[in-house]
Amino acid sequence: MANLSEIYKKYNWVFSGVLILTGIYLTSLYSFLLFHSLAELFSIVIAFGIFIVA
């Protein structure tokens, strides 16, 4: 049987992902400019990560 801490870690990632996606959706309803700024920051972080790996 799996250790309880491993199960909690798994569900913690799932819960965090759902929470972030819900927050992004609510942000898009509240303000397009705020949502677009967060999307741009996310794309910059991804591009920087790819740059570092490459």
PQR file of N, CA, C, O and H, with PARSE charges and radii, in Angstrom:
ATOM      1  N   MET A   1       0.850  -1.185   0.000 -0.4000 1.5000
ATOM      2  CA  MET A   1       0.000   0.000   0.000 -0.0000 2.0000
ATOM      3  C   MET A   1       0.891   1.243   0.000  0.5500 1.7000
ATOM      4  O   MET A   1       1.928   1.287   0.662 -0.5500 1.4000
ATOM      5  N   ALA A   2       0.468   2.228  -0.744 -0.4000 1.5000
ATOM      6  CA  ALA A   2       1.264   3.444  -0.872 -0.0000 2.0000
ATOM      7  C   ALA A   2       1.259   4.224   0.439  0.5500 1.7000
ATOM      8  O   ALA A   2       0.302   4.183   1.213 -0.5500 1.4000
ATOM      9  H   ALA A   2      -0.375   2.192  -1.282  0.4000 1.0000
ATOM     10  N   ASN A   3       2.340   4.919   0.652 -0.4000 1.5000
ATOM     11  CA  ASN A   3       2.467   5.744   1.834 -0.0000 2.0000
ATOM     12  C   ASN A   3       1.489   6.915   1.731  0.5500 1.7000
ATOM     13  O   ASN A   3       1.283   7.451   0.642 -0.5500 1.4000
ATOM     14  H   ASN A   3       3.117   4.952   0.023  0.4000 1.0000
ATOM     15  N   LEU A   4       0.890   7.316   2.840 -0.4000 1.5000
ATOM     16  CA  LEU A   4      -0.087   8.402   2.820 -0.0000 2.0000
ATOM     17  C   LEU A   4       0.517   9.720   2.370  0.5500 1.7000
ATOM     18  O   LEU A   4      -0.161  10.516   1.720 -0.5500 1.4000
ATOM     19  H   LEU A   4       1.057   6.881   3.725  0.4000 1.0000
ATOM     20  N   SER A   5       1.762   9.965   2.698 -0.4000 1.5000
ATOM     21  CA  SER A   5       2.381  11.226   2.288 -0.0000 2.0000
ATOM     22  C   SER A   5       2.535  11.293   0.767  0.5500 1.7000
ATOM     23  O   SER A   5       2.429  12.371   0.183 -0.5500 1.4000
ATOM     24  H   SER A   5       2.312   9.318   3.226  0.4000 1.0000
ATOM     25  N   GLU A   6       2.783  10.152   0.124 -0.4000 1.5000
ATOM     26  CA  GLU A   6       2.864  10.119  -1.340 -0.0000 2.0000
ATOM     27  C   GLU A   6       1.516  10.419  -1.965  0.5500 1.7000
ATOM     28  O   GLU A   6       1.437  11.127  -2.969 -0.5500 1.4000
ATOM     29  H   GLU A   6       2.869   9.276   0.599  0.4000 1.0000
ATOM     30  N   ILE A   7       0.458   9.886  -1.378 -0.4000 1.5000
ATOM     31  CA  ILE A   7      -0.893  10.149  -1.887 -0.0000 2.0000
ATOM     32  C   ILE A   7      -1.237  11.621  -1.700  0.5500 1.7000
ATOM     33  O   ILE A   7      -1.811  12.236  -2.599 -0.5500 1.4000
ATOM     34  H   ILE A   7       0.523   9.311  -0.562  0.4000 1.0000
ATOM     35  N   TYR A   8      -0.898  12.193  -0.556 -0.4000 1.5000
ATOM     36  CA  TYR A   8      -1.172  13.604  -0.319 -0.0000 2.0000
ATOM     37  C   TYR A   8      -0.388  14.491  -1.279  0.5500 1.7000
ATOM     38  O   TYR A   8      -0.906  15.511  -1.734 -0.5500 1.4000
ATOM     39  H   TYR A   8      -0.432  11.693   0.174  0.4000 1.0000
ATOM     40  N   LYS A   9       0.855  14.118  -1.597 -0.4000 1.5000
ATOM     41  CA  LYS A   9       1.648  14.889  -2.550 -0.0000 2.0000
ATOM     42  C   LYS A   9       1.001  14.872  -3.927  0.5500 1.7000
ATOM     43  O   LYS A   9       0.950  15.897  -4.607 -0.5500 1.4000
ATOM     44  H   LYS A   9       1.275  13.289  -1.228  0.4000 1.0000
ATOM     45  N   LYS A  10       0.507  13.707  -4.337 -0.4000 1.5000
ATOM     46  CA  LYS A  10      -0.140  13.578  -5.639 -0.0000 2.0000
ATOM     47  C   LYS A  10      -1.369  14.470  -5.711  0.5500 1.7000
ATOM     48  O   LYS A  10      -1.533  15.231  -6.665 -0.5500 1.4000
ATOM     49  H   LYS A  10       0.548  12.874  -3.784  0.4000 1.0000
ATOM     50  N   TYR A  11      -2.218  14.380  -4.723 -0.4000 1.5000
ATOM     51  CA  TYR A  11      -3.438  15.178  -4.735 -0.0000 2.0000
ATOM     52  C   TYR A  11      -3.166  16.650  -4.484  0.5500 1.7000
ATOM     53  O   TYR A  11      -3.960  17.502  -4.883 -0.5500 1.4000
ATOM     54  H   TYR A  11      -2.084  13.762  -3.948  0.4000 1.0000
ATOM     55  N   ASN A  12      -2.067  16.959  -3.834 -0.4000 1.5000
ATOM     56  CA  ASN A  12      -1.689  18.357  -3.636 -0.0000 2.0000
ATOM     57  C   ASN A  12      -1.381  19.009  -4.975  0.5500 1.7000
ATOM     58  O   ASN A  12      -1.773  20.151  -5.214 -0.5500 1.4000
ATOM     59  H   ASN A  12      -1.422  16.267  -3.510  0.4000 1.0000
ATOM     60  N   TRP A  13      -0.668  18.280  -5.867 -0.4000 1.5000
ATOM     61  CA  TRP A  13      -0.380  18.805  -7.206 -0.0000 2.0000
ATOM     62  C   TRP A  13      -1.661  19.011  -8.003  0.5500 1.7000
ATOM     63  O   TRP A  13      -1.820  20.026  -8.681 -0.5500 1.4000
ATOM     64  H   TRP A  13      -0.350  17.352  -5.673  0.4000 1.0000
ATOM     65  N   VAL A  14      -2.568  18.053  -7.921 -0.4000 1.5000
ATOM     66  CA  VAL A  14      -3.829  18.150  -8.652 -0.0000 2.0000
ATOM     67  C   VAL A  14      -4.647  19.326  -8.125  0.5500 1.7000
ATOM     68  O   VAL A  14      -5.174  20.119  -8.905 -0.5500 1.4000
ATOM     69  H   VAL A  14      -2.439  17.228  -7.370  0.4000 1.0000
ATOM     70  N   PHE A  15      -4.751  19.438  -6.813 -0.4000 1.5000
ATOM     71  CA  PHE A  15      -5.512  20.534  -6.203 -0.0000 2.0000
ATOM     72  C   PHE A  15      -4.898  21.884  -6.543  0.5500 1.7000
ATOM     73  O   PHE A  15      -5.621  22.843  -6.813 -0.5500 1.4000
ATOM     74  H   PHE A  15      -4.322  18.794  -6.179  0.4000 1.0000
ATOM     75  N   SER A  16      -3.570  21.969  -6.532 -0.4000 1.5000
ATOM     76  CA  SER A  16      -2.899  23.222  -6.879 -0.0000 2.0000
ATOM     77  C   SER A  16      -3.170  23.602  -8.329  0.5500 1.7000
ATOM     78  O   SER A  16      -3.418  24.771  -8.625 -0.5500 1.4000
ATOM     79  H   SER A  16      -2.982  21.190  -6.312  0.4000 1.0000
ATOM     80  N   GLY A  17      -3.127  22.638  -9.225 -0.4000 1.5000
ATOM     81  CA  GLY A  17      -3.396  22.903 -10.639 -0.0000 2.0000
ATOM     82  C   GLY A  17      -4.808  23.394 -10.868  0.5500 1.7000
ATOM     83  O   GLY A  17      -5.027  24.348 -11.615 -0.5500 1.4000
ATOM     84  H   GLY A  17      -2.927  21.689  -8.984  0.4000 1.0000
ATOM     85  N   VAL A  18      -5.770  22.744 -10.228 -0.4000 1.5000
ATOM     86  CA  VAL A  18      -7.169  23.161 -10.371 -0.0000 2.0000
ATOM     87  C   VAL A  18      -7.362  24.558  -9.790  0.5500 1.7000
ATOM     88  O   VAL A  18      -8.086  25.373 -10.362 -0.5500 1.4000
ATOM     89  H   VAL A  18      -5.593  21.969  -9.621  0.4000 1.0000
ATOM     90  N   LEU A  19      -6.733  24.832  -8.681 -0.4000 1.5000
ATOM     91  CA  LEU A  19      -6.838  26.145  -8.056 -0.0000 2.0000
ATOM     92  C   LEU A  19      -6.240  27.237  -8.934  0.5500 1.7000
ATOM     93  O   LEU A  19      -6.815  28.320  -9.046 -0.5500 1.4000
ATOM     94  H   LEU A  19      -6.146  24.170  -8.216  0.4000 1.0000
ATOM     95  N   ILE A  20      -5.104  26.973  -9.554 -0.4000 1.5000
ATOM     96  CA  ILE A  20      -4.466  27.952 -10.434 -0.0000 2.0000
ATOM     97  C   ILE A  20      -5.322  28.193 -11.674  0.5500 1.7000
ATOM     98  O   ILE A  20      -5.514  29.339 -12.079 -0.5500 1.4000
ATOM     99  H   ILE A  20      -4.637  26.093  -9.464  0.4000 1.0000
ATOM    100  N   LEU A  21      -5.836  27.127 -12.277 -0.4000 1.5000
ATOM    101  CA  LEU A  21      -6.679  27.289 -13.457 -0.0000 2.0000
ATOM    102  C   LEU A  21      -7.965  28.041 -13.136  0.5500 1.7000
ATOM    103  O   LEU A  21      -8.417  28.861 -13.936 -0.5500 1.4000
ATOM    104  H   LEU A  21      -5.680  26.196 -11.948  0.4000 1.0000
ATOM    105  N   THR A  22      -8.551  27.775 -11.988 -0.4000 1.5000
ATOM    106  CA  THR A  22      -9.746  28.511 -11.574 -0.0000 2.0000
ATOM    107  C   THR A  22      -9.426  29.982 -11.353  0.5500 1.7000
ATOM    108  O   THR A  22     -10.208  30.852 -11.736 -0.5500 1.4000
ATOM    109  H   THR A  22      -8.184  27.109 -11.339  0.4000 1.0000
ATOM    110  N   GLY A  23      -8.276  30.265 -10.735 -0.4000 1.5000
ATOM    111  CA  GLY A  23      -7.866  31.650 -10.530 -0.0000 2.0000
ATOM    112  C   GLY A  23      -7.634  32.386 -11.835  0.5500 1.7000
ATOM    113  O   GLY A  23      -7.992  33.557 -11.961 -0.5500 1.4000
ATOM    114  H   GLY A  23      -7.641  29.558 -10.424  0.4000 1.0000
ATOM    115  N   ILE A  24      -7.035  31.707 -12.812 -0.4000 1.5000
ATOM    116  CA  ILE A  24      -6.812  32.328 -14.115 -0.0000 2.0000
ATOM    117  C   ILE A  24      -8.138  32.609 -14.801  0.5500 1.7000
ATOM    118  O   ILE A  24      -8.314  33.668 -15.405 -0.5500 1.4000
ATOM    119  H   ILE A  24      -6.744  30.756 -12.709  0.4000 1.0000
ATOM    120  N   TYR A  25      -9.074  31.667 -14.712 -0.4000 1.5000
ATOM    121  CA  TYR A  25     -10.386  31.883 -15.317 -0.0000 2.0000
ATOM    122  C   TYR A  25     -11.106  33.067 -14.676  0.5500 1.7000
ATOM    123  O   TYR A  25     -11.671  33.904 -15.379 -0.5500 1.4000
ATOM    124  H   TYR A  25      -8.931  30.808 -14.222  0.4000 1.0000
ATOM    125  N   LEU A  26     -11.088  33.140 -13.352 -0.4000 1.5000
ATOM    126  CA  LEU A  26     -11.737  34.254 -12.668 -0.0000 2.0000
ATOM    127  C   LEU A  26     -11.051  35.572 -12.976  0.5500 1.7000
ATOM    128  O   LEU A  26     -11.709  36.610 -13.051 -0.5500 1.4000
ATOM    129  H   LEU A  26     -10.629  32.459 -12.780  0.4000 1.0000
ATOM    130  N   THR A  27      -9.736  35.545 -13.156 -0.4000 1.5000
ATOM    131  CA  THR A  27      -9.001  36.752 -13.532 -0.0000 2.0000
ATOM    132  C   THR A  27      -9.438  37.236 -14.910  0.5500 1.7000
ATOM    133  O   THR A  27      -9.564  38.439 -15.137 -0.5500 1.4000
ATOM    134  H   THR A  27      -9.202  34.702 -13.096  0.4000 1.0000
ATOM    135  N   SER A  28      -9.669  36.296 -15.834 -0.4000 1.5000
ATOM    136  CA  SER A  28     -10.100  36.692 -17.176 -0.0000 2.0000
ATOM    137  C   SER A  28     -11.485  37.320 -17.147  0.5500 1.7000
ATOM    138  O   SER A  28     -11.788  38.182 -17.972 -0.5500 1.4000
ATOM    139  H   SER A  28      -9.566  35.318 -15.650  0.4000 1.0000
ATOM    140  N   LEU A  29     -12.329  36.904 -16.211 -0.4000 1.5000
ATOM    141  CA  LEU A  29     -13.652  37.520 -16.081 -0.0000 2.0000
ATOM    142  C   LEU A  29     -13.559  38.901 -15.446  0.5500 1.7000
ATOM    143  O   LEU A  29     -14.362  39.783 -15.751 -0.5500 1.4000
ATOM    144  H   LEU A  29     -12.083  36.204 -15.541  0.4000 1.0000
ATOM    145  N   TYR A  30     -12.588  39.086 -14.570 -0.4000 1.5000
ATOM    146  CA  TYR A  30     -12.461  40.345 -13.835 -0.0000 2.0000
ATOM    147  C   TYR A  30     -11.830  41.437 -14.687  0.5500 1.7000
ATOM    148  O   TYR A  30     -12.367  42.541 -14.774 -0.5500 1.4000
ATOM    149  H   TYR A  30     -11.937  38.369 -14.322  0.4000 1.0000
ATOM    150  N   SER A  31     -10.707  41.143 -15.311 -0.4000 1.5000
ATOM    151  CA  SER A  31      -9.989  42.166 -16.062 -0.0000 2.0000
ATOM    152  C   SER A  31      -9.175  41.513 -17.171  0.5500 1.7000
ATOM    153  O   SER A  31      -8.324  40.661 -16.916 -0.5500 1.4000
ATOM    154  H   SER A  31     -10.271  40.245 -15.240  0.4000 1.0000
ATOM    155  N   PHE A  32      -9.450  41.928 -18.406 -0.4000 1.5000
ATOM    156  CA  PHE A  32      -8.701  41.378 -19.532 -0.0000 2.0000
ATOM    157  C   PHE A  32      -7.237  41.783 -19.456  0.5500 1.7000
ATOM    158  O   PHE A  32      -6.363  40.979 -19.782 -0.5500 1.4000
ATOM    159  H   PHE A  32     -10.141  42.621 -18.613  0.4000 1.0000
ATOM    160  N   LEU A  33      -6.950  43.002 -19.036 -0.4000 1.5000
ATOM    161  CA  LEU A  33      -5.565  43.470 -18.974 -0.0000 2.0000
ATOM    162  C   LEU A  33      -4.753  42.677 -17.953  0.5500 1.7000
ATOM    163  O   LEU A  33      -3.603  42.324 -18.213 -0.5500 1.4000
ATOM    164  H   LEU A  33      -7.659  43.655 -18.771  0.4000 1.0000
ATOM    165  N   LEU A  34      -5.340  42.400 -16.807 -0.4000 1.5000
ATOM    166  CA  LEU A  34      -4.660  41.594 -15.793 -0.0000 2.0000
ATOM    167  C   LEU A  34      -4.421  40.176 -16.307  0.5500 1.7000
ATOM    168  O   LEU A  34      -3.332  39.629 -16.132 -0.5500 1.4000
ATOM    169  H   LEU A  34      -6.275  42.686 -16.595  0.4000 1.0000
ATOM    170  N   PHE A  35      -5.431  39.580 -16.940 -0.4000 1.5000
ATOM    171  CA  PHE A  35      -5.288  38.241 -17.489 -0.0000 2.0000
ATOM    172  C   PHE A  35      -4.201  38.211 -18.559  0.5500 1.7000
ATOM    173  O   PHE A  35      -3.379  37.295 -18.581 -0.5500 1.4000
ATOM    174  H   PHE A  35      -6.316  40.025 -17.082  0.4000 1.0000
ATOM    175  N   HIS A  36      -4.190  39.195 -19.436 -0.4000 1.5000
ATOM    176  CA  HIS A  36      -3.201  39.225 -20.504 -0.0000 2.0000
ATOM    177  C   HIS A  36      -1.792  39.418 -19.937  0.5500 1.7000
ATOM    178  O   HIS A  36      -0.838  38.822 -20.438 -0.5500 1.4000
ATOM    179  H   HIS A  36      -4.858  39.940 -19.418  0.4000 1.0000
ATOM    180  N   SER A  37      -1.656  40.238 -18.908 -0.4000 1.5000
ATOM    181  CA  SER A  37      -0.350  40.440 -18.272 -0.0000 2.0000
ATOM    182  C   SER A  37       0.156  39.144 -17.649  0.5500 1.7000
ATOM    183  O   SER A  37       1.338  38.820 -17.768 -0.5500 1.4000
ATOM    184  H   SER A  37      -2.431  40.722 -18.502  0.4000 1.0000
ATOM    185  N   LEU A  38      -0.722  38.404 -16.989 -0.4000 1.5000
ATOM    186  CA  LEU A  38      -0.324  37.119 -16.397 -0.0000 2.0000
ATOM    187  C   LEU A  38       0.054  36.113 -17.486  0.5500 1.7000
ATOM    188  O   LEU A  38       1.005  35.349 -17.323 -0.5500 1.4000
ATOM    189  H   LEU A  38      -1.682  38.667 -16.892  0.4000 1.0000
ATOM    190  N   ALA A  39      -0.689  36.112 -18.592 -0.4000 1.5000
ATOM    191  CA  ALA A  39      -0.365  35.203 -19.691 -0.0000 2.0000
ATOM    192  C   ALA A  39       0.992  35.550 -20.304  0.5500 1.7000
ATOM    193  O   ALA A  39       1.766  34.654 -20.641 -0.5500 1.4000
ATOM    194  H   ALA A  39      -1.462  36.733 -18.724  0.4000 1.0000
ATOM    195  N   GLU A  40       1.284  36.829 -20.450 -0.4000 1.5000
ATOM    196  CA  GLU A  40       2.577  37.258 -20.995 -0.0000 2.0000
ATOM    197  C   GLU A  40       3.723  36.875 -20.053  0.5500 1.7000
ATOM    198  O   GLU A  40       4.771  36.416 -20.507 -0.5500 1.4000
ATOM    199  H   GLU A  40       0.656  37.557 -20.176  0.4000 1.0000
ATOM    200  N   LEU A  41       3.526  37.061 -18.753 -0.4000 1.5000
ATOM    201  CA  LEU A  41       4.558  36.670 -17.788 -0.0000 2.0000
ATOM    202  C   LEU A  41       4.803  35.168 -17.836  0.5500 1.7000
ATOM    203  O   LEU A  41       5.949  34.725 -17.750 -0.5500 1.4000
ATOM    204  H   LEU A  41       2.674  37.434 -18.385  0.4000 1.0000
ATOM    205  N   PHE A  42       3.753  34.389 -17.971 -0.4000 1.5000
ATOM    206  CA  PHE A  42       3.890  32.939 -18.066 -0.0000 2.0000
ATOM    207  C   PHE A  42       4.686  32.562 -19.314  0.5500 1.7000
ATOM    208  O   PHE A  42       5.554  31.691 -19.260 -0.5500 1.4000
ATOM    209  H   PHE A  42       2.822  34.748 -18.041  0.4000 1.0000
ATOM    210  N   SER A  43       4.392  33.216 -20.432 -0.4000 1.5000
ATOM    211  CA  SER A  43       5.123  32.898 -21.665 -0.0000 2.0000
ATOM    212  C   SER A  43       6.589  33.308 -21.560  0.5500 1.7000
ATOM    213  O   SER A  43       7.456  32.640 -22.124 -0.5500 1.4000
ATOM    214  H   SER A  43       3.688  33.924 -20.476  0.4000 1.0000
ATOM    215  N   ILE A  44       6.876  34.387 -20.851 -0.4000 1.5000
ATOM    216  CA  ILE A  44       8.267  34.810 -20.653 -0.0000 2.0000
ATOM    217  C   ILE A  44       9.018  33.792 -19.804  0.5500 1.7000
ATOM    218  O   ILE A  44      10.171  33.471 -20.093 -0.5500 1.4000
ATOM    219  H   ILE A  44       6.172  34.930 -20.392  0.4000 1.0000
ATOM    220  N   VAL A  45       8.375  33.287 -18.764 -0.4000 1.5000
ATOM    221  CA  VAL A  45       9.009  32.275 -17.902 -0.0000 2.0000
ATOM    222  C   VAL A  45       9.296  31.003 -18.700  0.5500 1.7000
ATOM    223  O   VAL A  45      10.372  30.421 -18.568 -0.5500 1.4000
ATOM    224  H   VAL A  45       7.438  33.547 -18.530  0.4000 1.0000
ATOM    225  N   ILE A  46       8.351  30.573 -19.517 -0.4000 1.5000
ATOM    226  CA  ILE A  46       8.550  29.377 -20.336 -0.0000 2.0000
ATOM    227  C   ILE A  46       9.681  29.601 -21.342  0.5500 1.7000
ATOM    228  O   ILE A  46      10.538  28.734 -21.515 -0.5500 1.4000
ATOM    229  H   ILE A  46       7.477  31.045 -19.624  0.4000 1.0000
ATOM    230  N   ALA A  47       9.686  30.756 -22.004 -0.4000 1.5000
ATOM    231  CA  ALA A  47      10.731  31.056 -22.989 -0.0000 2.0000
ATOM    232  C   ALA A  47      12.105  31.110 -22.323  0.5500 1.7000
ATOM    233  O   ALA A  47      13.083  30.627 -22.894 -0.5500 1.4000
ATOM    234  H   ALA A  47       8.990  31.460 -21.864  0.4000 1.0000
ATOM    235  N   PHE A  48      12.195  31.688 -21.127 -0.4000 1.5000
ATOM    236  CA  PHE A  48      13.458  31.756 -20.404 -0.0000 2.0000
ATOM    237  C   PHE A  48      13.937  30.356 -20.031  0.5500 1.7000
ATOM    238  O   PHE A  48      15.128  30.057 -20.122 -0.5500 1.4000
ATOM    239  H   PHE A  48      11.401  32.081 -20.663  0.4000 1.0000
ATOM    240  N   GLY A  49      12.995  29.493 -19.607 -0.4000 1.5000
ATOM    241  CA  GLY A  49      13.371  28.117 -19.286 -0.0000 2.0000
ATOM    242  C   GLY A  49      13.893  27.370 -20.487  0.5500 1.7000
ATOM    243  O   GLY A  49      14.858  26.616 -20.367 -0.5500 1.4000
ATOM    244  H   GLY A  49      12.028  29.737 -19.533  0.4000 1.0000
ATOM    245  N   ILE A  50      13.284  27.557 -21.643 -0.4000 1.5000
ATOM    246  CA  ILE A  50      13.748  26.913 -22.863 -0.0000 2.0000
ATOM    247  C   ILE A  50      15.112  27.469 -23.246  0.5500 1.7000
ATOM    248  O   ILE A  50      15.985  26.721 -23.686 -0.5500 1.4000
ATOM    249  H   ILE A  50      12.500  28.169 -21.741  0.4000 1.0000
ATOM    250  N   PHE A  51      15.303  28.769 -23.082 -0.4000 1.5000
ATOM    251  CA  PHE A  51      16.586  29.391 -23.389 -0.0000 2.0000
ATOM    252  C   PHE A  51      17.700  28.805 -22.515  0.5500 1.7000
ATOM    253  O   PHE A  51      18.789  28.515 -23.010 -0.5500 1.4000
ATOM    254  H   PHE A  51      14.594  29.376 -22.725  0.4000 1.0000
ATOM    255  N   ILE A  52      17.431  28.632 -21.221 -0.4000 1.5000
ATOM    256  CA  ILE A  52      18.433  28.097 -20.315 -0.0000 2.0000
ATOM    257  C   ILE A  52      18.767  26.644 -20.675  0.5500 1.7000
ATOM    258  O   ILE A  52      19.934  26.254 -20.639 -0.5500 1.4000
ATOM    259  H   ILE A  52      16.546  28.868 -20.818  0.4000 1.0000
ATOM    260  N   VAL A  53      17.762  25.848 -21.019 -0.4000 1.5000
ATOM    261  CA  VAL A  53      18.005  24.456 -21.373 -0.0000 2.0000
ATOM    262  C   VAL A  53      18.796  24.359 -22.676  0.5500 1.7000
ATOM    263  O   VAL A  53      19.709  23.544 -22.808 -0.5500 1.4000
ATOM    264  H   VAL A  53      16.814  26.165 -21.049  0.4000 1.0000
ATOM    265  N   ALA A  54      18.428  25.203 -23.630 -0.4000 1.5000
ATOM    266  CA  ALA A  54      19.103  25.152 -24.933 -0.0000 2.0000
ATOM    267  C   ALA A  54      20.512  25.709 -24.806  0.5500 1.7000
ATOM    268  O   ALA A  54      21.249  25.756 -25.792 -0.5500 1.4000
ATOM    269  H   ALA A  54      17.686  25.865 -23.523  0.4000 1.0000
TER
END
